[in-house]
Amino acid sequence: MKSFSKWTIAEVEETFALNPCKQLESLNQWLDATASLAPDEQDLIAELREKLLDHVWDWNESELKGKFIFPLLAAVNFDEEQYQSFIEREISMAIDNDTISGVVDFFVASGKRYPKHPYFFIHEFKKEREASGDPLGQLIVTMVAAQKLNNDGKPVYGCYVMDRLWFFVVLQGKDYAGSLAYDATKDDIKEIFSILKKMKEFILKLIVTEQ
């Protein structure tokens, strides 16, 4: 079976019998939740927003990741005692006598030296005007693999990024739903940061229910 990067959302829906939903309670709970921002966090995201605004059309993919996305994620800090962030690691899962696999840009999972139980994915990091493939399809098929790997009936959370635009997605059972775009060059960056911080609380709740 082809790698994550080759999938379209139509193929994912048909192959795994997924249902796109306009509303999903688990997504609404995530997006509606608010996390308080410390003064130093507010200063940092304001600085990152200005930098992105100045260079959003100039940076290549590596510059976008290194100068904006990774500093933002580092400020959230997805590296805790019970879970870690992993960058460009491979995930592989046998499904229906075949294997789906691929290298994932960024994800959060239990495990210290290697990922064990994935909870949250950020995928793509593509430049908006140069995006290739189907970022939603590539993210969802990755989440399907994680869902099969976890085998616990819990939601899998994700996000894909296209330059300044962030889209948040939840897969629960056979249903999935995604947010509208959040623009990181606008005040939306505060919501993006808050949503990412809230994910840490969600992950801890998922971990507690596993114990």
SEBAFI-885123 format. One record per residue (C-alpha): residue number from 1; residue in one letter; x, y, z. Coordinates in Angstrom, 2 decimals. Example, Ala and Ser with C-alpha at 12.3 -4.5 7.8 and 13.67 -1.06 7.14 Angstrom:
<atoms>
@nr 1 rest A X 12.30 Y -4.50 Z 7.80
@nr 2 rest S X 13.67 Y -1.06 Z 7.14
</atoms>
This chain:
<atoms>
@nr 1 rest M X 0.00 Y 0.00 Z 0.00
@nr 2 rest K X 1.29 Y 3.47 Z -0.80
@nr 3 rest S X 2.91 Y 5.81 Z 1.73
@nr 4 rest F X 1.07 Y 8.56 Z 3.61
@nr 5 rest S X 2.29 Y 11.24 Z 1.19
@nr 6 rest K X 0.45 Y 9.67 Z -1.76
@nr 7 rest W X -3.07 Y 9.58 Z -0.31
@nr 8 rest T X -5.96 Y 11.89 Z -1.15
@nr 9 rest I X -8.88 Y 12.46 Z 1.19
@nr 10 rest A X -11.24 Y 10.77 Z -1.30
@nr 11 rest E X -9.08 Y 7.63 Z -1.27
@nr 12 rest V X -8.87 Y 7.62 Z 2.53
@nr 13 rest E X -12.64 Y 7.96 Z 2.89
@nr 14 rest E X -13.32 Y 5.16 Z 0.41
@nr 15 rest T X -10.62 Y 2.76 Z 1.65
@nr 16 rest F X -11.40 Y 3.08 Z 5.36
@nr 17 rest A X -15.13 Y 3.96 Z 5.15
@nr 18 rest L X -14.69 Y 7.30 Z 6.91
@nr 19 rest N X -17.47 Y 9.86 Z 7.29
@nr 20 rest P X -16.70 Y 13.59 Z 6.98
@nr 21 rest C X -18.74 Y 15.55 Z 9.52
@nr 22 rest K X -19.50 Y 19.25 Z 9.73
@nr 23 rest Q X -19.59 Y 19.01 Z 13.51
@nr 24 rest L X -17.87 Y 16.67 Z 15.95
@nr 25 rest E X -18.20 Y 17.17 Z 19.68
@nr 26 rest S X -14.59 Y 16.23 Z 20.40
@nr 27 rest L X -13.40 Y 18.86 Z 17.90
@nr 28 rest N X -15.74 Y 21.51 Z 19.32
@nr 29 rest Q X -14.53 Y 20.81 Z 22.85
@nr 30 rest W X -10.93 Y 21.23 Z 21.73
@nr 31 rest L X -11.44 Y 24.43 Z 19.76
@nr 32 rest D X -13.77 Y 26.03 Z 22.31
@nr 33 rest A X -11.40 Y 25.38 Z 25.19
@nr 34 rest T X -9.25 Y 28.28 Z 26.27
@nr 35 rest A X -5.81 Y 28.19 Z 27.85
@nr 36 rest S X -4.36 Y 31.20 Z 29.64
@nr 37 rest L X -1.25 Y 32.77 Z 28.12
@nr 38 rest A X 1.55 Y 34.08 Z 30.31
@nr 39 rest P X 3.00 Y 37.52 Z 29.52
@nr 40 rest D X 6.22 Y 36.00 Z 28.13
@nr 41 rest E X 4.15 Y 33.69 Z 25.90
@nr 42 rest Q X 2.16 Y 36.63 Z 24.59
@nr 43 rest D X 5.39 Y 38.49 Z 23.82
@nr 44 rest L X 6.84 Y 35.48 Z 22.00
@nr 45 rest I X 3.83 Y 34.81 Z 19.80
@nr 46 rest A X 3.60 Y 38.52 Z 18.95
@nr 47 rest E X 7.26 Y 38.39 Z 17.86
@nr 48 rest L X 6.70 Y 35.22 Z 15.83
@nr 49 rest R X 3.60 Y 36.70 Z 14.23
@nr 50 rest E X 5.52 Y 39.76 Z 13.05
@nr 51 rest K X 8.34 Y 37.60 Z 11.70
@nr 52 rest L X 5.87 Y 35.43 Z 9.79
@nr 53 rest L X 4.06 Y 38.49 Z 8.46
@nr 54 rest D X 7.36 Y 39.87 Z 7.13
@nr 55 rest H X 8.54 Y 36.62 Z 5.50
@nr 56 rest V X 5.49 Y 34.47 Z 4.78
@nr 57 rest W X 5.97 Y 34.74 Z 0.99
@nr 58 rest D X 9.77 Y 34.44 Z 1.11
@nr 59 rest W X 10.60 Y 31.50 Z 3.36
@nr 60 rest N X 11.06 Y 28.06 Z 1.90
@nr 61 rest E X 9.63 Y 25.05 Z 3.71
@nr 62 rest S X 12.67 Y 24.52 Z 5.93
@nr 63 rest E X 12.76 Y 28.20 Z 6.91
@nr 64 rest L X 9.04 Y 28.16 Z 7.72
@nr 65 rest K X 9.59 Y 25.19 Z 10.03
@nr 66 rest G X 12.83 Y 26.40 Z 11.61
@nr 67 rest K X 11.95 Y 30.06 Z 12.10
@nr 68 rest F X 8.26 Y 29.90 Z 12.93
@nr 69 rest I X 6.62 Y 26.51 Z 13.49
@nr 70 rest F X 9.25 Y 24.86 Z 15.68
@nr 71 rest P X 9.80 Y 27.93 Z 17.92
@nr 72 rest L X 6.03 Y 28.07 Z 18.42
@nr 73 rest L X 5.88 Y 24.37 Z 19.29
@nr 74 rest A X 8.90 Y 24.70 Z 21.57
@nr 75 rest A X 7.08 Y 27.42 Z 23.51
@nr 76 rest V X 4.11 Y 25.07 Z 23.97
@nr 77 rest N X 6.58 Y 22.35 Z 25.09
@nr 78 rest F X 5.24 Y 18.95 Z 24.15
@nr 79 rest D X 8.12 Y 17.21 Z 25.95
@nr 80 rest E X 6.89 Y 16.11 Z 29.35
@nr 81 rest E X 7.49 Y 13.15 Z 31.66
@nr 82 rest Q X 4.56 Y 11.14 Z 30.28
@nr 83 rest Y X 4.90 Y 12.00 Z 26.58
@nr 84 rest Q X 7.34 Y 13.42 Z 24.05
@nr 85 rest S X 7.35 Y 15.12 Z 20.67
@nr 86 rest F X 8.91 Y 13.29 Z 17.73
@nr 87 rest I X 10.08 Y 14.80 Z 14.45
@nr 88 rest E X 10.29 Y 13.01 Z 11.10
@nr 89 rest R X 9.76 Y 9.55 Z 12.57
@nr 90 rest E X 8.20 Y 6.69 Z 10.64
@nr 91 rest I X 4.87 Y 5.15 Z 11.59
@nr 92 rest S X 3.86 Y 1.81 Z 10.12
@nr 93 rest M X 0.68 Y -0.20 Z 10.63
@nr 94 rest A X -0.59 Y -3.44 Z 9.11
@nr 95 rest I X -4.17 Y -3.06 Z 7.89
@nr 96 rest D X -6.16 Y -5.64 Z 5.92
@nr 97 rest N X -3.12 Y -7.78 Z 5.04
@nr 98 rest D X -1.23 Y -4.71 Z 3.86
@nr 99 rest T X 0.89 Y -2.01 Z 5.43
@nr 100 rest I X 0.45 Y 1.75 Z 5.47
@nr 101 rest S X 3.45 Y 3.78 Z 6.51
@nr 102 rest G X 5.23 Y 7.07 Z 6.14
@nr 103 rest V X 7.44 Y 9.66 Z 7.79
@nr 104 rest V X 5.47 Y 12.09 Z 9.96
@nr 105 rest D X 6.62 Y 15.70 Z 10.28
@nr 106 rest F X 5.76 Y 16.13 Z 13.98
@nr 107 rest F X 3.73 Y 14.15 Z 16.48
@nr 108 rest V X 3.27 Y 13.66 Z 20.19
@nr 109 rest A X 3.25 Y 10.18 Z 21.72
@nr 110 rest S X 4.03 Y 8.27 Z 24.87
@nr 111 rest G X 7.52 Y 6.83 Z 24.99
@nr 112 rest K X 10.90 Y 8.42 Z 25.60
@nr 113 rest R X 13.41 Y 6.88 Z 23.22
@nr 114 rest Y X 10.86 Y 5.97 Z 20.56
@nr 115 rest P X 7.14 Y 6.70 Z 20.04
@nr 116 rest K X 4.65 Y 4.20 Z 21.44
@nr 117 rest H X 1.09 Y 5.54 Z 21.67
@nr 118 rest P X 0.46 Y 8.55 Z 19.35
@nr 119 rest Y X -2.00 Y 11.25 Z 20.39
@nr 120 rest F X -1.51 Y 14.34 Z 18.24
@nr 121 rest F X -0.05 Y 15.01 Z 14.79
@nr 122 rest I X 1.04 Y 18.11 Z 12.93
@nr 123 rest H X 1.52 Y 17.45 Z 9.26
@nr 124 rest E X 2.65 Y 19.06 Z 6.04
@nr 125 rest F X 4.34 Y 22.42 Z 6.73
@nr 126 rest K X 3.78 Y 23.26 Z 3.06
@nr 127 rest K X 4.05 Y 26.66 Z 1.51
@nr 128 rest E X 0.57 Y 27.81 Z 0.54
@nr 129 rest R X 1.31 Y 28.64 Z -3.07
@nr 130 rest E X 3.52 Y 25.58 Z -3.62
@nr 131 rest A X 1.48 Y 22.90 Z -1.83
@nr 132 rest S X 1.45 Y 19.54 Z -3.52
@nr 133 rest G X -0.71 Y 16.53 Z -2.93
@nr 134 rest D X -3.63 Y 16.52 Z -0.52
@nr 135 rest P X -2.62 Y 17.69 Z 2.99
@nr 136 rest L X -5.92 Y 16.67 Z 4.60
@nr 137 rest G X -5.76 Y 13.21 Z 3.05
@nr 138 rest Q X -2.14 Y 12.78 Z 4.12
@nr 139 rest L X -2.96 Y 13.83 Z 7.69
@nr 140 rest I X -6.08 Y 11.67 Z 7.99
@nr 141 rest V X -4.41 Y 8.49 Z 6.71
@nr 142 rest T X -1.66 Y 9.05 Z 9.29
@nr 143 rest M X -4.33 Y 9.41 Z 11.97
@nr 144 rest V X -6.03 Y 6.22 Z 10.74
@nr 145 rest A X -2.74 Y 4.36 Z 11.19
@nr 146 rest A X -2.41 Y 5.76 Z 14.72
@nr 147 rest Q X -6.00 Y 4.84 Z 15.51
@nr 148 rest K X -5.37 Y 1.25 Z 14.45
@nr 149 rest L X -2.08 Y 1.18 Z 16.35
@nr 150 rest N X -3.62 Y 2.56 Z 19.56
@nr 151 rest N X -6.72 Y 0.35 Z 19.30
@nr 152 rest D X -8.38 Y 2.07 Z 22.26
@nr 153 rest G X -11.46 Y 3.75 Z 20.79
@nr 154 rest K X -10.18 Y 7.22 Z 21.76
@nr 155 rest P X -10.07 Y 10.24 Z 19.42
@nr 156 rest V X -6.89 Y 11.01 Z 17.49
@nr 157 rest Y X -6.06 Y 14.70 Z 17.09
@nr 158 rest G X -4.22 Y 16.43 Z 14.28
@nr 159 rest C X -3.39 Y 19.63 Z 12.46
@nr 160 rest Y X -2.03 Y 20.52 Z 9.05
@nr 161 rest V X -0.25 Y 23.76 Z 8.24
@nr 162 rest M X -0.05 Y 25.63 Z 4.95
@nr 163 rest D X 2.17 Y 28.69 Z 5.38
@nr 164 rest R X 0.16 Y 30.97 Z 7.64
@nr 165 rest L X -2.97 Y 28.77 Z 7.71
@nr 166 rest W X -3.60 Y 26.16 Z 10.41
@nr 167 rest F X -6.39 Y 23.57 Z 10.25
@nr 168 rest F X -7.29 Y 21.38 Z 13.26
@nr 169 rest V X -8.78 Y 17.90 Z 12.77
@nr 170 rest V X -10.20 Y 15.11 Z 14.96
@nr 171 rest L X -10.75 Y 11.49 Z 13.96
@nr 172 rest Q X -13.13 Y 9.56 Z 16.20
@nr 173 rest G X -14.18 Y 6.09 Z 15.13
@nr 174 rest K X -15.19 Y 6.37 Z 11.49
@nr 175 rest D X -16.04 Y 10.07 Z 11.78
@nr 176 rest Y X -13.75 Y 13.02 Z 11.25
@nr 177 rest A X -14.17 Y 16.79 Z 11.24
@nr 178 rest G X -11.90 Y 19.75 Z 10.64
@nr 179 rest S X -11.84 Y 23.39 Z 11.58
@nr 180 rest L X -11.88 Y 26.42 Z 9.36
@nr 181 rest A X -8.51 Y 28.07 Z 8.78
@nr 182 rest Y X -6.71 Y 29.94 Z 11.54
@nr 183 rest D X -4.42 Y 32.64 Z 10.11
@nr 184 rest A X -1.17 Y 32.90 Z 12.08
@nr 185 rest T X -0.39 Y 36.34 Z 10.60
@nr 186 rest K X -3.46 Y 37.71 Z 12.42
@nr 187 rest D X -4.70 Y 37.62 Z 16.00
@nr 188 rest D X -5.66 Y 34.00 Z 15.27
@nr 189 rest I X -2.15 Y 33.12 Z 16.42
@nr 190 rest K X -3.33 Y 33.53 Z 20.02
@nr 191 rest E X -6.07 Y 30.97 Z 19.39
@nr 192 rest I X -3.60 Y 28.64 Z 17.64
@nr 193 rest F X -1.27 Y 28.78 Z 20.63
@nr 194 rest S X -4.13 Y 28.32 Z 23.07
@nr 195 rest I X -5.45 Y 25.29 Z 21.13
@nr 196 rest L X -1.98 Y 23.72 Z 21.14
@nr 197 rest K X -1.61 Y 24.31 Z 24.88
@nr 198 rest K X -5.03 Y 22.80 Z 25.48
@nr 199 rest M X -3.94 Y 19.68 Z 23.61
@nr 200 rest K X -1.47 Y 18.98 Z 26.41
@nr 201 rest E X -4.37 Y 18.78 Z 28.87
@nr 202 rest F X -6.28 Y 16.49 Z 26.50
@nr 203 rest I X -3.26 Y 14.19 Z 26.18
@nr 204 rest L X -2.92 Y 13.92 Z 29.96
@nr 205 rest K X -6.60 Y 12.98 Z 30.22
@nr 206 rest L X -6.12 Y 10.29 Z 27.58
@nr 207 rest I X -3.11 Y 8.94 Z 29.46
@nr 208 rest V X -5.03 Y 8.80 Z 32.75
@nr 209 rest T X -7.84 Y 6.78 Z 31.16
@nr 210 rest E X -5.27 Y 4.25 Z 29.91
@nr 211 rest Q X -3.94 Y 3.55 Z 33.38
</atoms>
